[in-house]
Each structure stands twice: as structure tokens, then as C-alpha cells.
Amino acid sequence: MKRLPTVHSHAKLDVLMDIILRVAERICHFHGLMCMSRILILLWLPKGQQMKVQLVSQWRSMMVMM
């Protein structure tokens, strides 16, 4: 198993998570804590990558609407 590519993509993912969480904070001023906890549960589910990618694209479309 190669370690480096995984570490690298995780670093990118962390940056993404940071951005998503910041956006989530803003959105959740409108939608309350329920959405925040749901997002966090989704983010940290061990199902992992695919779920996160889906979530990111959902956020992109949400940001376009704002």
C-alpha cells in the first residue's frame, strides 16, 4: 500500500472540510443546529469518500443559490 498519495489527498480533504464547515456555520444561522449535526454525521461516517464527494457537490449547488 502506498502511503503518500493517501496522506496528500487527506490534506486536500481537510482543507475542503474546513471550507465546508465554515459555509455550514453561515447556512446554519438560518437553518438551525439540526442541519449542522446532520452534516457532521454525514462528514464523519466511515462510508467516507463517496458520501463526502456527494456532500461537496450539494454544497456547491447550495452556494450557487445563495
Distance bins in CASP14 RR format, pairs under 12 A and 6 or more apart:
PFRMAT RR
TARGET T0000
AUTHOR 0000-0000-0000
RMODE 2
METHOD distances of the structure
MODEL  1
1 7 0 0 0 0 0 1 0 0 0 0 0
2 8 0 0 0 0 0 1 0 0 0 0 0
2 9 0 0 0 0 0 1 0 0 0 0 0
3 9 0 0 0 0 0 1 0 0 0 0 0
3 10 0 0 0 0 0 1 0 0 0 0 0
4 10 0 0 0 0 0 1 0 0 0 0 0
4 11 0 0 0 0 0 1 0 0 0 0 0
5 11 0 0 0 0 0 1 0 0 0 0 0
5 12 0 0 0 0 0 1 0 0 0 0 0
6 12 0 0 0 0 0 1 0 0 0 0 0
6 13 0 0 0 0 0 1 0 0 0 0 0
6 49 0 0 0 0 0 1 0 0 0 0 0
7 13 0 0 0 0 0 1 0 0 0 0 0
7 14 0 0 0 0 0 1 0 0 0 0 0
8 14 0 0 0 0 0 1 0 0 0 0 0
8 15 0 0 0 0 0 1 0 0 0 0 0
9 15 0 0 0 0 0 1 0 0 0 0 0
9 16 0 0 0 0 0 1 0 0 0 0 0
9 49 0 0 0 0 1 0 0 0 0 0 0
9 52 0 0 0 0 0 1 0 0 0 0 0
9 53 0 0 0 0 0 1 0 0 0 0 0
10 16 0 0 0 0 0 1 0 0 0 0 0
10 17 0 0 0 0 1 0 0 0 0 0 0
10 48 0 0 0 0 0 1 0 0 0 0 0
10 49 0 0 0 0 0 1 0 0 0 0 0
10 52 0 0 0 0 0 1 0 0 0 0 0
11 17 0 0 0 0 0 1 0 0 0 0 0
11 18 0 0 0 0 0 1 0 0 0 0 0
12 18 0 0 0 0 0 1 0 0 0 0 0
12 19 0 0 0 0 0 1 0 0 0 0 0
12 49 0 0 0 0 0 1 0 0 0 0 0
12 52 0 0 0 0 0 1 0 0 0 0 0
12 56 0 0 0 0 0 1 0 0 0 0 0
13 19 0 0 0 0 0 1 0 0 0 0 0
13 20 0 0 0 0 0 1 0 0 0 0 0
13 43 0 0 0 0 1 0 0 0 0 0 0
13 44 0 0 0 0 0 1 0 0 0 0 0
13 48 0 0 0 0 1 0 0 0 0 0 0
13 49 0 0 0 0 1 0 0 0 0 0 0
13 52 1 0 0 1 0 0 0 0 0 0 0
13 53 0 0 0 0 1 0 0 0 0 0 0
13 55 0 0 0 0 0 1 0 0 0 0 0
13 56 0 0 0 0 1 0 0 0 0 0 0
14 20 0 0 0 0 0 1 0 0 0 0 0
14 21 0 0 0 0 0 1 0 0 0 0 0
14 43 0 0 0 0 0 1 0 0 0 0 0
14 52 0 0 0 0 0 1 0 0 0 0 0
15 21 0 0 0 0 0 1 0 0 0 0 0
15 22 0 0 0 0 0 1 0 0 0 0 0
15 56 0 0 0 0 0 1 0 0 0 0 0
16 22 0 0 0 0 0 1 0 0 0 0 0
16 23 0 0 0 0 0 1 0 0 0 0 0
16 43 0 0 0 0 1 0 0 0 0 0 0
16 49 0 0 0 0 0 1 0 0 0 0 0
16 52 1 0 0 1 0 0 0 0 0 0 0
16 53 0 0 0 0 1 0 0 0 0 0 0
16 55 0 0 0 0 1 0 0 0 0 0 0
16 56 1 0 0 1 0 0 0 0 0 0 0
16 57 0 0 0 0 0 1 0 0 0 0 0
16 59 0 0 0 0 1 0 0 0 0 0 0
16 60 0 0 0 0 0 1 0 0 0 0 0
17 23 0 0 0 0 0 1 0 0 0 0 0
17 24 0 0 0 0 1 0 0 0 0 0 0
17 39 0 0 0 0 0 1 0 0 0 0 0
17 40 0 0 0 0 0 1 0 0 0 0 0
17 42 0 0 0 0 0 1 0 0 0 0 0
17 43 1 0 0 1 0 0 0 0 0 0 0
17 44 0 0 0 0 1 0 0 0 0 0 0
17 48 0 0 0 0 0 1 0 0 0 0 0
17 52 0 0 0 0 1 0 0 0 0 0 0
17 55 0 0 0 0 1 0 0 0 0 0 0
17 56 0 0 0 0 1 0 0 0 0 0 0
17 59 0 0 0 0 0 1 0 0 0 0 0
18 24 0 0 0 0 0 1 0 0 0 0 0
18 25 0 0 0 0 0 1 0 0 0 0 0
18 43 0 0 0 0 0 1 0 0 0 0 0
19 25 0 0 0 0 0 1 0 0 0 0 0
19 26 0 0 0 0 0 1 0 0 0 0 0
19 55 0 0 0 0 0 1 0 0 0 0 0
19 56 0 0 0 0 1 0 0 0 0 0 0
19 59 0 0 0 0 1 0 0 0 0 0 0
19 60 0 0 0 0 0 1 0 0 0 0 0
19 63 0 0 0 0 0 1 0 0 0 0 0
20 26 0 0 0 0 0 1 0 0 0 0 0
20 27 0 0 0 0 0 1 0 0 0 0 0
20 28 0 0 0 0 0 1 0 0 0 0 0
20 36 0 0 0 0 0 1 0 0 0 0 0
20 39 1 0 0 1 0 0 0 0 0 0 0
20 40 0 0 0 0 0 1 0 0 0 0 0
20 42 0 0 0 0 0 1 0 0 0 0 0
20 43 1 0 0 1 0 0 0 0 0 0 0
20 52 0 0 0 0 1 0 0 0 0 0 0
20 53 0 0 0 0 0 1 0 0 0 0 0
20 55 1 0 0 1 0 0 0 0 0 0 0
20 56 1 0 0 1 0 0 0 0 0 0 0
20 57 0 0 0 0 0 1 0 0 0 0 0
20 58 0 0 0 0 1 0 0 0 0 0 0
20 59 1 0 1 0 0 0 0 0 0 0 0
20 60 0 0 0 0 0 1 0 0 0 0 0
20 62 0 0 0 0 0 1 0 0 0 0 0
20 63 0 0 0 0 0 1 0 0 0 0 0
21 27 0 0 0 0 0 1 0 0 0 0 0
21 28 0 0 0 0 1 0 0 0 0 0 0
21 36 0 0 0 0 1 0 0 0 0 0 0
21 39 0 0 0 0 1 0 0 0 0 0 0
21 40 0 0 0 0 1 0 0 0 0 0 0
21 43 0 0 0 0 1 0 0 0 0 0 0
21 44 0 0 0 0 0 1 0 0 0 0 0
21 55 0 0 0 0 0 1 0 0 0 0 0
21 56 0 0 0 0 0 1 0 0 0 0 0
21 59 0 0 0 0 0 1 0 0 0 0 0
22 28 0 0 0 0 0 1 0 0 0 0 0
22 36 0 0 0 0 0 1 0 0 0 0 0
22 39 0 0 0 0 0 1 0 0 0 0 0
22 59 0 0 0 0 0 1 0 0 0 0 0
22 63 0 0 0 0 0 1 0 0 0 0 0
23 29 0 0 0 0 0 1 0 0 0 0 0
23 30 0 0 0 0 0 1 0 0 0 0 0
23 31 0 0 0 0 0 1 0 0 0 0 0
23 35 0 0 0 0 0 1 0 0 0 0 0
23 36 0 0 0 0 0 1 0 0 0 0 0
23 39 0 0 0 0 1 0 0 0 0 0 0
23 55 0 0 0 0 0 1 0 0 0 0 0
23 56 0 0 0 0 0 1 0 0 0 0 0
23 58 0 0 0 0 0 1 0 0 0 0 0
23 59 1 0 0 1 0 0 0 0 0 0 0
23 60 0 0 0 0 1 0 0 0 0 0 0
23 62 1 0 0 1 0 0 0 0 0 0 0
23 63 1 0 0 1 0 0 0 0 0 0 0
23 64 0 0 0 0 0 1 0 0 0 0 0
23 66 0 0 0 0 1 0 0 0 0 0 0
24 30 0 0 0 0 0 1 0 0 0 0 0
24 31 0 0 0 0 1 0 0 0 0 0 0
24 32 0 0 0 0 0 1 0 0 0 0 0
24 33 0 0 0 0 0 1 0 0 0 0 0
24 34 0 0 0 0 0 1 0 0 0 0 0
24 35 1 0 0 1 0 0 0 0 0 0 0
24 36 1 0 1 0 0 0 0 0 0 0 0
24 37 0 0 0 0 0 1 0 0 0 0 0
24 38 0 0 0 0 1 0 0 0 0 0 0
24 39 1 0 1 0 0 0 0 0 0 0 0
24 40 0 0 0 0 1 0 0 0 0 0 0
24 42 0 0 0 0 0 1 0 0 0 0 0
24 43 0 0 0 0 1 0 0 0 0 0 0
24 55 0 0 0 0 1 0 0 0 0 0 0
24 56 0 0 0 0 0 1 0 0 0 0 0
24 58 0 0 0 0 0 1 0 0 0 0 0
24 59 1 0 0 1 0 0 0 0 0 0 0
24 62 0 0 0 0 1 0 0 0 0 0 0
24 63 0 0 0 0 0 1 0 0 0 0 0
25 31 0 0 0 0 0 1 0 0 0 0 0
25 32 0 0 0 0 0 1 0 0 0 0 0
25 33 0 0 0 0 0 1 0 0 0 0 0
25 35 0 0 0 0 0 1 0 0 0 0 0
25 36 1 0 0 1 0 0 0 0 0 0 0
25 39 0 0 0 0 0 1 0 0 0 0 0
25 40 0 0 0 0 0 1 0 0 0 0 0
26 32 0 0 0 0 0 1 0 0 0 0 0
26 35 0 0 0 0 0 1 0 0 0 0 0
26 36 0 0 0 0 0 1 0 0 0 0 0
26 59 0 0 0 0 0 1 0 0 0 0 0
26 62 0 0 0 0 0 1 0 0 0 0 0
26 63 0 0 0 0 1 0 0 0 0 0 0
26 66 0 0 0 0 1 0 0 0 0 0 0
27 33 0 0 0 0 0 1 0 0 0 0 0
27 34 0 0 0 0 0 1 0 0 0 0 0
27 35 1 0 0 1 0 0 0 0 0 0 0
27 36 0 0 0 0 1 0 0 0 0 0 0
27 38 0 0 0 0 0 1 0 0 0 0 0
27 39 0 0 0 0 1 0 0 0 0 0 0
27 58 0 0 0 0 0 1 0 0 0 0 0
27 59 0 0 0 0 1 0 0 0 0 0 0
27 62 1 0 0 1 0 0 0 0 0 0 0
27 63 0 0 0 0 1 0 0 0 0 0 0
27 65 0 0 0 0 0 1 0 0 0 0 0
27 66 1 0 0 1 0 0 0 0 0 0 0
28 34 0 0 0 0 1 0 0 0 0 0 0
28 35 1 0 1 0 0 0 0 0 0 0 0
28 36 1 0 1 0 0 0 0 0 0 0 0
28 37 0 0 0 0 1 0 0 0 0 0 0
28 38 0 0 0 0 0 1 0 0 0 0 0
28 39 0 0 0 0 1 0 0 0 0 0 0
28 40 0 0 0 0 0 1 0 0 0 0 0
28 62 0 0 0 0 0 1 0 0 0 0 0
29 35 0 0 0 0 0 1 0 0 0 0 0
29 36 0 0 0 0 0 1 0 0 0 0 0
29 66 0 0 0 0 0 1 0 0 0 0 0
30 36 0 0 0 0 0 1 0 0 0 0 0
30 62 0 0 0 0 0 1 0 0 0 0 0
30 66 0 0 0 0 1 0 0 0 0 0 0
31 37 0 0 0 0 0 1 0 0 0 0 0
31 38 0 0 0 0 1 0 0 0 0 0 0
31 39 0 0 0 0 1 0 0 0 0 0 0
31 62 0 0 0 0 0 1 0 0 0 0 0
32 38 0 0 0 0 0 1 0 0 0 0 0
32 39 0 0 0 0 0 1 0 0 0 0 0
33 39 0 0 0 0 0 1 0 0 0 0 0
33 40 0 0 0 0 0 1 0 0 0 0 0
34 40 0 0 0 0 0 1 0 0 0 0 0
34 41 0 0 0 0 0 1 0 0 0 0 0
35 41 0 0 0 0 0 1 0 0 0 0 0
35 42 0 0 0 0 0 1 0 0 0 0 0
35 55 0 0 0 0 0 1 0 0 0 0 0
35 58 0 0 0 0 0 1 0 0 0 0 0
35 59 0 0 0 0 0 1 0 0 0 0 0
35 62 0 0 0 0 0 1 0 0 0 0 0
36 42 0 0 0 0 0 1 0 0 0 0 0
36 43 0 0 0 0 0 1 0 0 0 0 0
37 43 0 0 0 0 0 1 0 0 0 0 0
37 44 0 0 0 0 0 1 0 0 0 0 0
38 44 0 0 0 0 0 1 0 0 0 0 0
38 45 0 0 0 0 0 1 0 0 0 0 0
38 55 0 0 0 0 0 1 0 0 0 0 0
38 58 0 0 0 0 0 1 0 0 0 0 0
39 45 0 0 0 0 0 1 0 0 0 0 0
39 51 0 0 0 0 0 1 0 0 0 0 0
39 52 0 0 0 0 0 1 0 0 0 0 0
39 55 1 0 0 1 0 0 0 0 0 0 0
39 56 0 0 0 0 0 1 0 0 0 0 0
39 58 0 0 0 0 1 0 0 0 0 0 0
39 59 0 0 0 0 1 0 0 0 0 0 0
39 62 0 0 0 0 0 1 0 0 0 0 0
40 55 0 0 0 0 0 1 0 0 0 0 0
41 47 0 0 0 0 0 1 0 0 0 0 0
41 48 0 0 0 0 0 1 0 0 0 0 0
41 51 0 0 0 0 0 1 0 0 0 0 0
41 55 0 0 0 0 0 1 0 0 0 0 0
42 48 0 0 0 0 1 0 0 0 0 0 0
42 50 0 0 0 0 0 1 0 0 0 0 0
42 51 1 0 0 1 0 0 0 0 0 0 0
42 52 1 0 0 1 0 0 0 0 0 0 0
42 53 0 0 0 0 0 1 0 0 0 0 0
42 54 0 0 0 0 1 0 0 0 0 0 0
42 55 1 0 1 0 0 0 0 0 0 0 0
42 56 0 0 0 0 0 1 0 0 0 0 0
42 58 0 0 0 0 1 0 0 0 0 0 0
42 59 0 0 0 0 0 1 0 0 0 0 0
43 49 0 0 0 0 0 1 0 0 0 0 0
43 51 0 0 0 0 1 0 0 0 0 0 0
43 52 1 0 0 1 0 0 0 0 0 0 0
43 53 0 0 0 0 0 1 0 0 0 0 0
43 54 0 0 0 0 0 1 0 0 0 0 0
43 55 1 0 0 1 0 0 0 0 0 0 0
43 56 0 0 0 0 1 0 0 0 0 0 0
43 58 0 0 0 0 0 1 0 0 0 0 0
43 59 0 0 0 0 0 1 0 0 0 0 0
44 51 0 0 0 0 1 0 0 0 0 0 0
44 52 0 0 0 0 1 0 0 0 0 0 0
44 55 0 0 0 0 0 1 0 0 0 0 0
45 51 1 0 1 0 0 0 0 0 0 0 0
45 52 0 0 0 0 1 0 0 0 0 0 0
45 54 0 0 0 0 0 1 0 0 0 0 0
45 55 0 0 0 0 1 0 0 0 0 0 0
46 52 0 0 0 0 0 1 0 0 0 0 0
47 53 0 0 0 0 0 1 0 0 0 0 0
47 54 0 0 0 0 0 1 0 0 0 0 0
47 55 0 0 0 0 0 1 0 0 0 0 0
48 54 0 0 0 0 1 0 0 0 0 0 0
48 55 0 0 0 0 1 0 0 0 0 0 0
48 56 0 0 0 0 0 1 0 0 0 0 0
49 55 0 0 0 0 0 1 0 0 0 0 0
49 56 0 0 0 0 0 1 0 0 0 0 0
50 56 0 0 0 0 0 1 0 0 0 0 0
50 57 0 0 0 0 0 1 0 0 0 0 0
51 57 0 0 0 0 0 1 0 0 0 0 0
51 58 0 0 0 0 0 1 0 0 0 0 0
52 58 0 0 0 0 0 1 0 0 0 0 0
52 59 0 0 0 0 0 1 0 0 0 0 0
53 59 0 0 0 0 0 1 0 0 0 0 0
53 60 0 0 0 0 0 1 0 0 0 0 0
54 60 0 0 0 0 0 1 0 0 0 0 0
54 61 0 0 0 0 0 1 0 0 0 0 0
55 61 0 0 0 0 0 1 0 0 0 0 0
55 62 0 0 0 0 0 1 0 0 0 0 0
56 62 0 0 0 0 0 1 0 0 0 0 0
56 63 0 0 0 0 0 1 0 0 0 0 0
57 63 0 0 0 0 0 1 0 0 0 0 0
57 64 0 0 0 0 0 1 0 0 0 0 0
58 64 0 0 0 0 0 1 0 0 0 0 0
58 65 0 0 0 0 0 1 0 0 0 0 0
59 65 0 0 0 0 0 1 0 0 0 0 0
59 66 0 0 0 0 0 1 0 0 0 0 0
60 66 0 0 0 0 0 1 0 0 0 0 0
END
